[in-house]
Amino acid sequence: MKPKPKSQRATAPASRPGRRLWLFRLTALCLPLLLLAALETGLRLGGYGFDPHFFKPLNIGGQDYLIDNPDFSYSFFPRETARNPGELRMRAVKPPGTVRIFVFGESAAMGDPEPAYGPARYLEAQLRWKYPNTKFEIVNTAFTAINSHVILPIARECARESGDLWILYLGNNEMVGPFGAATVFGRQAPPLPYVRVATAIQRARTGQLFTALARKISGQTAKSTAWGGMQMFLDRQIAPDNPLKENVYRNFQSNLDDILRAGLRSGARIVLNTVAVNLKDCPPFASSTNLTLTPAERARFEQFYAEAERNAAGSNFVAAARSCAAAAQLDPHCAALQYLWGENLLRQNDIPEAREHLQLACDDDALPFRADSRLNGLIRSADQKLAGDRLVLFDAAQALAAGTPDGICCRETFYEHVHFDFDGAYRLGLAWAQQVERLLPAGAAAEGRGWASPEDCVRRLGLTDWNRELIFTHMLGRLRLPPFSSQPNNAGLMQDLRTRISRLQAQMTPAAAATAENNFKQIIQKWPEDFLLDENFALFLQATGDLTQSVAEWRRIHELMPQDYLPDFQIGRMLGARQQWTEAETDLRLAAQLRPGLTEAWFELGNVLASQGKFEAALADYKVARAQRPQDAQTILRIGLVQARLNRHAEASECYREASRLEPENWEPHFELGGELDAAGQLDSAREEFAAAARLNPGNARAHFNFGVLLAKQGRYVEAEREFAEALRLDPGYQNAGDSLAKVRLLRQHSTKN
């Protein structure tokens, strides 16, 4: 055998350490991955974390369905402020002959304030009216506070679920939703790669663990408060020229393109909408200030603005517009100025110019809760980029504006800034149906009649005067809160709602209730699986006082939607009203288990327990509610009432003071605090609180009586006599008031003689 060269013999042994080195490197590289995989597996087996998918499977009545996953949004929101998808269900496998339509968007597409009467429901009513022999399945995936970052993963899941048509109506929350420029939910307007990595990490249990640990170490968990509505954003105002807005526009364009591609690749046909907002009757929520102005320039701006307001008040609209133009030379991006300018042009019937300035007021709003013209422009350009016969652009903003008196979207369409009233929801639902008709599969055959009228839809959806009143009352409560309460036309909007409620109440007769109930029963018999229709009926029965039948209807809804917390919650409330405490507590606990973040369930549990004298247990549930909504005055008031029953009077008094601070117009905290101060011998302070209670609730006999008692204690007999007399006038059978009135008159006469 020929010997190897010396050089080869010398290098052969050295190759073994090289192989070992590479093996070590490979092991070092793989070990962290193996450890992470092991940790991920262990966390999943141990039940840690949340399921990040939008849909989850559930067997209902022997059938496999996909339902909403309430934990889905934890990938985008802190748990304390997370919004949840609305209750939905669809067959896990689409039945033959069914046309499945997915709706994507935010609260406006969802149908806020009541999804049962939103645009998607009117769409469903129209399609079922004109195509009675075709099975339509409308799956509304929209929900509150989300934006395109959240909608994209929803769309990708829906792309696997045999959708025939997609309807996209999104853009209102791009600036304020997750990763927006004015968001309260985390980092503001980061680059898109950061967003994609951050949300991908949240899909793994390991990522969820590390995120939770990071929040705890940084103290973010302790600082977090529960969802507080639009009030949460008041200190997140953003200037029109803030560069973060450019990041938002870029991210929206990329997300929208990806959503559309997901739909087109799935084989679905898509109706892409521009977004309509209230331009005419929604003043900007906040205006930024041009910080580059000198003090002299700022003074001139304020002078021109004040002149514009004075001229407008005097109906000199031409002069007012001139003053606005002069002010705009100094600060063109002041949203309030642009709105004032637009109003004065509108009063001159200069519609095109007025529309332009009202749009600028929306675009420059420092609290950007409305889709602006840039976002709508990106929606239009997306259609041009991906043009094809399976993608249709519907200019909803223009179409809805065309149906208004001035051609500008206003309160004839919206309750406030973006949420549709009944007429607006009907018109958008009809427009969607007309667009969908062009894209339906060949097998769908129309009945040969036109589209349903508003009255036909009202009957189909179970929209009664009682249901309308519930929604109007809810909207009144919303308009009382910031940022709506600070809008200059707020009082007029609220009065309009009160007038509408009064008109409804005049029509709510026993005969009308009987007709409405009969209609409900007929429609439910025809559409027995429409759980939203059943909910409308159950709420109607509650409103008309038929609690027994309402409870039975909510039980039926629970069978249709066993994952839904609402039936248990409503049943618990009604049983509590009937003083069936044990049963009420059981149902409310079930609701809280299904939706732990449902503050109202914990609040009602506290009420039920307090009514039974279980004060410590009630306090525990009230405290859960307060932790979720630290600024809720009613919860704090109830905690005070329970503390007083437990003889913790200092704590009770502090709660009453806090409740009064948070809700200055509520008489009850003043009334209760007055009682505490009276018992503590602080008569002057007690008198002030009782005086406030009587002033805030002048129709309450007890408030006047207690105020009178304090006045009498301090020898102020004339004033006390007046309060006792008022209490007796309000309640002629109020014996204590009558006795006290007689006594104080004697005391006054005696003091006069002396």
C-alpha positions in Angstrom: 0.0 0.0 0.0 1.4 3.3 -1.0 2.0 5.6 1.9 0.2 9.0 2.1 2.2 12.1 1.6 3.5 13.7 4.8 1.2 16.7 4.5 -1.9 14.5 4.4 -0.8 12.4 7.3 -0.2 15.6 9.4 -3.6 17.2 8.7 -5.8 14.2 9.2 -6.0 14.3 13.0 -6.7 18.0 13.0 -10.0 17.5 11.2 -11.7 15.8 14.1 -11.7 18.8 16.4 -13.1 20.9 13.5 -16.1 18.5 13.2 -16.6 18.7 16.9 -16.5 22.5 16.8 -19.2 22.6 14.1 -21.3 20.1 16.0 -20.9 22.3 19.1 -21.9 25.3 17.2 -25.0 23.5 15.7 -26.0 22.3 19.2 -25.5 25.8 20.6 -27.7 27.2 17.9 -30.4 24.6 18.2 -30.5 24.4 22.0 -32.3 27.7 22.6 -34.8 26.8 19.9 -35.3 23.4 21.5 -35.7 25.0 24.9 -38.2 27.5 23.5 -40.1 24.7 21.8 -40.2 22.7 25.1 -41.3 25.8 27.0 -44.0 26.5 24.4 -45.2 22.9 24.6 -45.3 23.0 28.4 -47.2 26.3 28.5 -49.8 24.9 26.1 -50.2 21.7 28.0 -50.4 23.6 31.3 -53.2 25.8 29.9 -51.2 29.0 30.0 -52.1 32.0 27.8 -54.8 32.6 25.3 -55.9 31.2 21.9 -55.0 33.9 19.3 -57.4 32.7 16.6 -60.5 34.7 15.7 -62.7 31.6 15.4 -63.0 28.6 17.7 -65.0 25.4 17.2 -68.1 24.6 19.2 -70.7 21.8 18.9 -74.3 23.2 19.3 -77.2 20.8 19.2 -75.1 18.2 17.5 -73.9 20.5 14.7 -70.3 21.8 14.4 -70.0 25.5 14.3 -67.3 28.2 14.4 -68.0 30.9 17.0 -66.2 34.1 18.1 -63.2 33.7 20.3 -63.4 36.4 23.1 -59.6 36.1 23.7 -58.7 37.0 20.1 -58.1 40.7 20.7 -55.5 40.1 23.5 -52.9 40.0 20.8 -53.6 43.7 20.2 -55.0 45.2 23.4 -54.0 45.0 27.0 -56.4 42.7 28.8 -57.8 45.6 30.8 -58.9 47.5 27.7 -59.5 44.7 25.3 -62.6 44.8 23.1 -64.3 41.6 22.1 -65.8 40.4 18.9 -69.6 40.3 18.8 -71.4 37.0 19.3 -71.5 35.0 16.0 -71.8 31.5 14.8 -71.4 29.9 11.4 -71.4 26.3 10.2 -67.9 24.8 10.4 -68.5 23.5 6.8 -70.6 25.8 4.6 -73.8 24.0 3.7 -74.4 23.4 -0.1 -76.3 26.3 -1.8 -75.4 28.8 0.9 -74.0 32.2 0.0 -71.5 33.2 2.8 -70.8 36.9 3.1 -68.1 38.2 5.5 -68.3 41.8 6.7 -65.1 43.4 7.9 -64.6 46.7 9.8 -64.9 48.5 13.1 -67.8 49.6 15.3 -69.6 51.4 12.4 -69.6 48.2 10.3 -70.5 46.2 13.4 -73.6 48.3 13.8 -72.9 50.2 17.1 -74.8 51.0 19.2 -77.0 48.0 18.5 -75.6 45.4 15.9 -79.0 43.9 15.6 -80.1 46.9 13.6 -76.8 47.7 11.9 -76.1 47.9 8.1 -75.2 44.2 7.9 -78.6 43.3 9.3 -80.4 45.5 6.8 -78.2 43.9 4.1 -79.4 40.5 5.3 -83.1 41.6 5.3 -82.8 42.9 1.8 -81.2 39.8 0.4 -83.7 37.5 2.1 -86.5 39.7 0.8 -85.5 39.7 -2.8 -83.9 36.2 -2.9 -86.2 34.1 -0.6 -85.1 30.8 -2.1 -81.4 31.4 -1.6 -79.7 30.8 1.8 -77.6 33.7 2.9 -75.1 33.5 5.8 -73.9 37.0 6.9 -70.9 36.7 9.2 -70.1 40.1 10.7 -66.5 40.1 12.0 -66.4 43.8 12.9 -66.0 45.1 16.4 -65.2 48.2 18.4 -61.8 49.9 18.5 -60.0 47.7 16.0 -58.3 48.8 12.8 -56.6 47.3 9.8 -53.8 45.8 11.9 -56.5 43.6 13.7 -58.7 43.1 10.6 -55.8 41.6 8.6 -55.5 38.4 10.7 -59.3 38.1 10.8 -59.4 38.3 7.0 -56.7 35.6 6.7 -58.7 33.3 8.8 -61.9 34.0 6.9 -60.0 33.3 3.7 -60.0 29.6 4.7 -63.8 29.5 5.4 -65.4 29.4 1.9 -66.6 33.0 1.8 -68.4 33.9 -1.5 -68.3 37.7 -0.9 -66.4 40.1 1.4 -67.6 43.6 2.3 -64.9 45.9 3.6 -65.8 49.1 5.5 -62.8 50.2 7.5 -60.8 53.3 8.3 -62.3 55.2 11.2 -59.9 53.8 13.8 -56.6 53.9 12.0 -55.3 56.8 14.1 -56.7 55.7 17.5 -56.8 51.9 17.3 -53.8 49.5 18.0 -50.5 50.9 16.7 -52.2 54.2 15.6 -50.7 57.6 16.0 -53.1 58.6 18.8 -53.6 55.2 20.4 -53.8 54.4 24.1 -53.2 50.7 23.6 -49.4 50.7 23.3 -46.7 52.0 21.0 -47.8 54.8 18.7 -47.5 54.3 14.9 -44.4 52.0 14.7 -43.1 50.8 11.4 -45.1 47.9 9.9 -42.3 45.3 10.4 -42.4 46.0 14.1 -46.2 45.5 14.2 -46.0 42.2 12.3 -43.3 40.9 14.6 -45.0 42.1 17.8 -48.3 40.5 16.8 -46.6 37.3 15.6 -44.9 37.0 19.0 -48.3 37.2 20.7 -49.5 34.1 18.8 -47.1 32.0 20.8 -47.6 31.1 24.5 -44.0 31.9 25.1 -44.4 35.3 23.6 -47.4 35.9 25.7 -45.5 34.9 28.8 -42.5 37.2 28.1 -44.9 40.1 27.2 -46.8 39.6 30.5 -43.5 39.6 32.5 -42.3 42.7 30.7 -45.5 44.6 31.5 -45.3 43.5 35.1 -41.7 44.5 35.5 -42.2 47.9 33.8 -45.3 48.6 36.0 -47.6 48.8 33.1 -50.0 46.2 34.6 -50.5 48.3 37.7 -51.1 51.4 35.7 -53.6 49.9 33.3 -57.3 50.8 33.6 -60.3 49.3 32.1 -62.0 50.4 28.9 -63.3 53.9 29.3 -64.6 54.7 25.8 -63.6 57.7 23.9 -62.7 59.6 27.1 -59.5 57.5 27.3 -58.1 59.4 24.3 -58.5 63.0 25.6 -54.9 63.4 26.4 -53.7 61.8 23.1 -54.4 64.7 20.8 -52.2 64.8 17.7 -51.3 67.7 15.4 -52.3 67.5 11.8 -48.7 67.6 10.6 -47.4 65.1 13.1 -45.0 62.7 11.2 -46.5 59.7 13.0 -49.6 60.1 10.8 -47.6 59.4 7.7 -46.6 56.0 9.3 -50.3 55.3 9.8 -51.1 56.0 6.2 -48.3 53.7 5.0 -49.3 50.9 7.3 -53.0 51.2 6.3 -52.1 51.0 2.6 -50.0 47.9 3.2 -52.6 46.2 5.4 -55.5 47.0 3.0 -53.6 45.6 0.1 -52.9 42.4 2.1 -56.5 42.1 3.2 -57.7 42.5 -0.4 -55.1 39.9 -1.7 -56.2 37.4 0.9 -59.8 37.8 -0.2 -59.1 37.6 -3.9 -56.8 34.5 -3.4 -59.6 32.8 -1.5 -61.9 33.1 -4.5 -64.2 35.6 -2.9 -65.6 38.7 -4.6 -65.1 41.9 -2.7 -67.1 45.1 -2.2 -64.5 47.7 -1.0 -66.2 50.8 0.6 -65.0 54.3 1.2 -66.0 55.4 4.7 -68.8 58.0 5.4 -68.5 60.3 8.4 -70.6 63.1 9.8 -69.1 66.3 8.5 -72.0 68.7 8.9 -73.2 68.0 12.4 -70.0 66.8 14.1 -67.7 69.6 15.1 -64.1 68.5 15.6 -63.4 67.0 19.0 -60.2 69.0 19.5 -58.0 71.5 17.7 -54.3 71.8 17.7 -52.5 75.2 18.0 -49.9 76.5 15.6 -47.0 76.8 18.0 -44.9 78.8 15.5 -47.0 81.9 15.8 -45.6 84.9 17.7 -47.6 86.3 20.6 -48.8 89.1 18.3 -49.8 86.7 15.6 -51.7 84.6 18.1 -53.5 87.7 19.4 -54.5 88.5 15.8 -55.7 85.0 15.2 -57.9 85.1 18.4 -59.3 88.5 17.3 -60.3 87.2 13.8 -61.8 84.1 15.4 -63.8 86.1 17.9 -65.0 88.4 15.1 -66.1 85.3 13.1 -68.1 84.0 16.0 -69.8 87.4 16.7 -70.7 87.8 13.0 -72.1 84.3 12.9 -74.2 84.9 16.0 -75.5 88.0 14.3 -76.3 86.1 11.1 -73.8 88.1 9.2 -72.4 85.0 7.5 -70.5 86.8 4.8 -68.5 88.8 7.3 -68.0 85.7 9.4 -66.5 83.8 6.5 -64.2 86.7 5.7 -62.9 86.7 9.3 -62.4 82.9 9.1 -60.3 83.4 6.0 -58.2 86.1 7.7 -57.6 83.8 10.7 -56.7 80.9 8.4 -53.9 82.9 7.0 -52.3 82.6 10.4 -53.4 79.1 11.4 -54.9 77.1 8.5 -54.9 73.8 10.4 -57.1 74.8 13.3 -59.9 72.3 13.0 -62.4 74.4 14.9 -61.8 77.4 12.6 -62.3 75.3 9.5 -65.6 74.0 10.9 -66.8 77.5 11.7 -65.8 78.6 8.2 -67.7 75.7 6.7 -70.8 76.4 8.8 -70.9 80.0 7.6 -70.4 79.1 3.9 -73.2 76.5 4.3 -75.5 79.2 5.6 -74.8 81.2 2.4 -75.7 78.1 0.5 -72.2 77.8 -0.9 -72.3 74.0 -0.7 -69.0 73.0 -2.5 -66.9 75.4 -0.5 -68.6 74.5 2.7 -68.0 70.8 2.1 -64.3 71.5 1.5 -63.9 73.3 4.8 -66.0 70.8 6.8 -63.7 68.1 5.4 -60.6 70.0 6.4 -62.1 70.2 9.9 -62.3 66.4 10.0 -58.9 66.0 8.5 -57.2 68.3 11.0 -59.2 67.0 14.1 -56.7 66.6 16.9 -58.8 63.7 18.2 -59.1 61.7 14.9 -62.0 59.4 15.5 -63.2 59.7 11.9 -61.7 58.4 8.6 -60.1 61.4 6.9 -59.8 62.2 3.2 -56.3 60.7 3.0 -57.6 57.3 4.2 -60.5 57.4 1.7 -58.0 58.3 -1.0 -55.9 55.2 -0.2 -59.1 53.1 -0.4 -59.8 54.4 -3.8 -56.2 53.8 -5.0 -56.3 50.3 -3.7 -59.1 49.5 -6.0 -57.1 50.9 -9.0 -54.1 48.9 -8.0 -55.9 45.6 -7.7 -58.6 46.3 -10.3 -60.5 43.3 -11.6 -64.0 41.9 -12.1 -63.9 40.4 -8.6 -63.2 43.7 -6.8 -65.8 46.4 -6.8 -65.2 49.9 -5.3 -68.4 51.4 -3.7 -68.0 55.0 -2.8 -70.2 54.8 0.3 -69.1 58.3 1.5 -70.4 59.9 -1.7 -73.5 57.7 -2.0 -74.7 58.4 1.5 -73.9 62.1 1.2 -76.0 62.2 -2.0 -79.1 61.2 0.0 -78.9 64.2 2.4 -80.4 67.7 1.9 -77.1 69.5 1.4 -75.2 66.6 -0.1 -73.1 66.5 3.1 -73.3 63.6 5.6 -75.1 64.8 8.8 -77.3 63.8 11.6 -79.9 62.5 9.2 -77.5 59.5 8.8 -75.5 59.3 12.0 -76.2 59.5 15.8 -72.9 61.3 16.3 -69.6 61.1 14.4 -69.6 57.8 12.6 -72.3 55.4 13.9 -75.4 55.0 11.8 -78.9 55.7 13.0 -81.7 53.6 11.7 -82.1 55.5 8.4 -78.4 55.5 7.7 -78.1 51.8 8.4 -81.1 51.1 6.1 -79.5 53.2 3.3 -76.1 51.6 3.6 -77.6 48.1 3.9 -79.6 48.7 0.8 -76.6 50.0 -1.1 -74.6 47.0 -0.1 -77.3 44.7 -1.3 -77.3 46.4 -4.7 -73.6 45.9 -4.9 -73.8 42.3 -3.8 -76.5 41.5 -6.4 -73.9 42.2 -9.1 -71.5 39.6 -7.6 -73.9 36.8 -6.6 -73.2 33.3 -7.9 -75.2 32.3 -11.0 -77.5 30.0 -9.0 -79.1 32.9 -7.0 -82.5 33.7 -8.4 -84.5 36.8 -7.5 -88.2 36.7 -6.7 -89.0 39.3 -9.3 -89.7 42.1 -6.9 -87.9 45.3 -5.8 -85.9 45.8 -2.7 -87.6 45.9 0.7 -88.9 49.2 2.0 -87.8 50.6 5.4 -91.1 49.4 6.8 -90.5 45.9 5.5 -87.1 45.8 7.1 -88.4 47.1 10.4 -90.8 44.2 10.5 -88.2 41.6 9.5 -85.7 42.9 12.1 -88.1 43.3 14.9 -87.5 47.0 15.3 -90.3 48.3 17.6 -90.7 51.6 19.4 -89.6 50.0 22.6 -86.4 48.8 21.0 -85.8 52.2 19.5 -86.3 53.9 22.9 -83.6 51.6 24.4 -81.1 52.7 21.8 -82.0 56.4 22.0 -81.6 56.3 25.8 -78.2 54.6 25.4 -77.1 57.3 23.0 -78.2 60.0 25.4 -75.9 58.6 28.0 -73.1 58.5 25.5 -73.6 62.1 24.5 -73.4 63.2 28.1 -69.7 62.1 28.3 -66.5 63.6 26.9 -65.6 64.3 24.2 -69.2 64.7 22.9 -70.2 66.8 25.9 -67.7 69.5 25.0 -68.9 69.8 21.4 -70.7 73.2 20.8 -73.9 71.5 19.4 -74.1 68.8 22.1 -77.2 70.3 23.8 -79.1 70.4 20.5 -78.3 66.8 19.7 -79.3 65.7 23.1 -82.6 67.6 22.9 -83.3 66.1 19.5 -82.9 62.6 21.1 -85.2 63.5 24.0 -87.8 64.8 21.5 -87.6 61.5 19.6 -88.0 59.5 22.8 -91.1 61.6 23.7 -92.7 60.9 20.4 -92.0 57.2 20.7 -93.5 57.0 24.2 -96.7 58.6 22.9 -97.0 55.7 20.5 -96.2 52.9 23.0 -99.8 51.8 23.7 -100.9 48.3 24.8 -102.5 47.8 21.4 -99.2 48.7 19.7 -97.3 46.3 22.0 -99.7 43.5 21.2 -99.2 44.1 17.4 -95.4 44.2 17.9 -95.4 41.0 19.9 -97.4 39.1 17.3 -95.0 40.3 14.6 -92.1 39.0 16.6 -93.6 35.6 17.0 -94.4 35.3 13.3 -90.9 36.3 12.2 -89.2 34.1 14.8 -91.2 31.2 13.6 -89.9 31.9 10.0 -86.3 32.4 11.1 -85.9 30.2 14.2 -82.0 30.3 14.2 -81.7 34.1 14.1 -80.5 34.7 17.6 -80.3 38.5 17.1 -84.0 38.5 16.3 -84.6 36.6 19.5 -82.6 39.1 21.5 -84.6 41.9 20.1 -87.8 40.1 21.2 -86.4 39.4 24.7 -85.5 43.1 25.1 -88.9 44.1 23.9 -90.6 41.9 26.5 -88.4 43.3 29.2 -89.3 46.9 28.1 -93.0 46.0 28.2 -92.8 44.5 31.6 -93.3 40.8 30.6 -90.4 39.5 32.6 -91.6 35.9 32.8 -91.8 35.5 29.0 -88.6 37.5 28.6 -86.7 35.1 30.8 -88.0 32.2 28.8 -86.9 33.9 25.6 -83.4 34.5 27.0 -83.2 30.8 27.9 -84.0 29.9 24.3 -81.2 32.3 23.1 -78.8 30.5 25.5 -79.6 27.2 23.7 -78.8 28.9 20.3 -75.7 30.6 21.6 -74.3 28.8 24.6 -71.1 30.8 24.5 -72.9 34.1 24.8 -72.8 35.8 28.2 -75.8 38.1 27.5 -78.7 35.7 28.2 -77.3 34.8 31.7 -76.6 38.5 32.4 -80.1 39.6 31.4 -81.8 36.7 33.2 -79.8 37.5 36.4 -80.8 41.2 36.2 -84.5 40.3 35.8 -84.5 37.7 38.6 -82.8 40.2 40.8 -85.6 42.7 40.0 -88.1 40.1 41.2 -86.0 39.5 44.3 -85.2 35.9 43.4 -81.8 36.4 44.8 -80.3 32.9 44.7 -81.3 32.3 41.1 -80.2 35.8 40.1 -76.7 35.2 41.6 -76.3 31.9 39.8 -77.0 33.5 36.4 -74.9 36.5 37.0 -72.0 34.4 38.1 -72.3 32.4 34.9 -72.2 35.6 32.9 -69.1 36.7 34.7 -67.4 33.4 34.1 -68.2 33.6 30.3 -67.0 37.2 30.2 -64.8 38.1 33.2 -64.3 41.6 31.8 -68.1 42.3 31.9 -68.1 45.1 34.5 -71.9 45.2 34.6 -72.1 41.6 35.7 -69.9 42.2 38.8 -71.9 45.4 39.5 -75.2 43.5 39.4 -73.7 40.7 41.6 -72.8 43.3 44.2 -76.4 44.7 44.0 -77.9 41.2 44.5 -75.7 40.4 47.4 -76.1 43.8 49.1 -79.9 43.4 48.8 -79.6 40.2 50.9 -77.4 41.8 53.5 -74.3 40.0 52.4 -72.2 43.1 52.6 -68.7 41.7 52.6 -69.4 39.5 49.6 -71.1 42.4 47.8 -68.0 44.6 48.5 -65.8 42.0 46.9 -67.8 42.0 43.7 -68.1 45.8 43.6 -64.3 46.0 43.9 -63.9 43.8 40.9 -66.1 46.2 39.0 -64.2 49.2 40.2 -60.9 47.7 39.3 -62.2 47.3 35.7 -63.7 50.8 35.6 -62.0 53.0 38.2 -63.8 56.1 37.1 -67.4 54.7 37.3 -69.3 56.8 39.8 -72.2 54.4 40.3 -69.9 51.6 41.4 -68.1 53.9 43.8 -71.4 55.1 45.2 -72.5 51.5 45.8 -69.3 50.7 47.6 -69.9 53.7 49.8 -73.4 52.4 50.7 -72.1 49.0 51.6 -69.2 50.6 53.7 -71.8 52.6 55.6 -73.8 49.4 56.4 -70.6 47.9 57.7 -70.1 51.0 59.9 -67.0 52.1 58.0 -68.2 55.6 57.8 -64.9 57.3 56.9 -64.5 55.0 53.9 -68.2 55.6 53.0 -67.8 59.3 53.1 -64.7 59.2 50.9 -66.6 57.1 48.3 -69.4 59.6 48.2 -67.0 62.5 47.7 -65.3 60.6 44.9 -68.6 59.7 43.2 -69.6 63.4 43.4 -66.4 64.5 41.8 -66.8 62.0 39.0 -70.5 62.7 38.4 -71.2 66.2 39.6 -74.8 66.2 38.4 -75.8 63.1 40.4 -77.8 64.0 43.5 -77.4 60.7 45.4 -73.8 61.0 46.5 -74.5 64.4 48.0 -77.6 63.0 49.7 -75.7 60.1 51.3 -72.7 62.2 52.2 -75.0 64.7 53.9 -76.3 61.9 56.1 -72.8 60.9 57.1 -71.8 64.4 57.9 -75.0 65.0 59.9 -74.3 61.9 62.0 -70.7 63.1 62.6 -72.0 66.5 63.8 -70.7 68.5 60.9 -73.9 70.3 60.3 -72.7 73.1 58.0 -71.1 70.7 55.6 -74.1 68.4 55.9 -76.4 71.3 55.0 -74.4 72.0 51.9 -74.6 68.5 50.7 -78.4 68.2 51.3 -78.8 71.6 49.5 -76.9 70.2 46.5 -79.1 67.0 46.5 -82.3 69.0 46.5 -81.0 71.3 43.8 -79.9 68.5 41.5 -83.0 66.4 42.1 -85.8 69.0 42.8 -88.5 66.4 42.3 -87.3 64.1 45.2 -89.3 64.6 48.4 -86.7 62.9 50.6 -84.0 65.3 49.4 -86.1 68.3 50.4 -87.1 66.7 53.7 -83.5 66.0 54.8 -82.4 69.4 53.8 -85.2 70.8 55.9 -84.1 68.7 58.9 -80.6 70.2 58.7 -82.0 73.7 58.4 -84.2 73.2 61.4 -81.4 71.9 63.5 -79.5 75.1 62.8 -82.5 77.3 63.7 -83.2 78.3 60.1 -86.9 77.8 60.5 -88.1 79.8 57.5 -85.9 77.9 55.1 -86.8 74.6 56.8 -90.5 75.4 56.5 -90.1 75.9 52.8 -88.3 72.6 52.3 -90.8 70.6 54.3 -93.7 72.2 52.4 -92.0 71.3 49.1 -91.5 67.7 50.2 -95.2 67.5 51.2 -96.2 69.0 47.9 -94.2 66.4 46.0 -95.6 63.6 48.2 -98.8 64.5 49.9 -98.7 61.3 51.9 -95.3 62.0 53.4 -96.3 62.0 57.1 -92.9 62.9 58.5 -92.8 65.9 56.3 -96.2 67.0 57.5 -95.3 66.5 61.1 -92.0 68.3 60.7 -93.7 71.2 58.9 -96.2 71.6 61.8 -93.3 71.5 64.3 -91.1 74.0 62.5 -94.0 76.4 62.2 -94.6 76.3 65.9 -90.8 76.8 66.5 -90.8 79.7 64.1 -93.8 81.3 65.8 -92.2 80.8 69.2 -88.9 82.3 68.2 -90.7 85.3 66.6 -92.6 85.9 69.9 -89.3 85.7 71.9 
